[in-house]
Amino acid sequence: MATPETRGYKAAAYFLRSIFGPATRKDWHGAENLPKDSGFIAVSNHVSYADPITLGHFLYLNGHPPRFLAKSSLFELPVIGKALHGVDQIPVYRGTSRAKDAVDKGIEVLRRGDMIAMFPEGTLTRDPDLWPMVARPGAVRMALDAGVPIIPVAQWGAHRLLAPYGKMFKPFPPKTITVVAGPPIDLSDVGDKRDAETLRNATDRVTATLTAMLADIRQEEAPSSPWDMRKGGRVSGAES
C-alpha cells in the first residue's frame, strides 16, 4: 500500500506547481499505463535540469507522488536538504562505502507500494541532438530485485524552459511539455539472472524503448545507436 503524502510533500508540490503550472502547456498521454496496485519505477530521458519537475508534475497529478534518487551532497544543504528529507527523496552516496544505501532504500520504497522516478543515463544527455545515451543498469537491477515493473516515460519540451546546463529559466511564453507513459518494459526473459551481460542487454532495451518513444514525440528519425559518454561518440548495440 502506497504511503500517504506528508504535509511537507503536499506543500512542496503546491509550491512547484504554482511556478511551473503557468509556465507550461500539458500534452500528456499514457497515464493508464501507470500501475495502480503496486510500486514501480518510471524511467525517463534527461535533457534539462527542469526534467525532474516536469516528470514529477505528470506523475504527481496522475496520483503517483514520485521519489527521486539525488546526490547526497544536496541533502547536506541547510534548506534544500531539509526539504528533500521532508518529501522522502533518496540520497545517493556515489563512490563511497554507502553507495548501496540508495539501492536498499529504493527497494524498501518500491516494496511498500510507492514509486521511484529515475533517469537511467545518470546525468543530462551528452548527445548533440538530445537523444538518450547509453544508460546505467541501476534501474533494471532495482526493479528486478524489488519485483516491480519499469514504466518508460518519454518527455520533450523541458529544455525550452531551461536549456541543457543552462541557468536562465524561461517561463514566458508558456512551453508545451509532452510526456508519454508507455506500457511496462518486458523483462520476463531475465528471470533470476543478474550477470553483467544480462543487465546490460536489459538496460539497452530500456534505452531503445525511450528512444523510440521520443522519436514518435519529436516526429524525427532516431539515430541507429546511442551516444556513449565514456567514448564520446555513438557505438553499435554490440559495443554498448
Secondary structure, 3 states (H helix, E strand, C coil): CCCCCCHHHHHHHHHHHHHHCCCEEEEEECHHHCCCCCCEEEEECCCCCCHHHHHHHHHHHCCCCEEEEEEHHHHHCHHHHHHHHHCCCEEECCCCCCCHHHHHHHHHHHHCCCEEEECCCCCCCCCCCCCCECCCCHHHHHHHHHCCCEEEEEEECHHHHCCCCCCCCCCCCCEEEEEEECCCCCCCCCCCCCCHHHHHHHHHHHHHHHHHHHHHHHCCCCCCCCEECCCCEECCCCCC
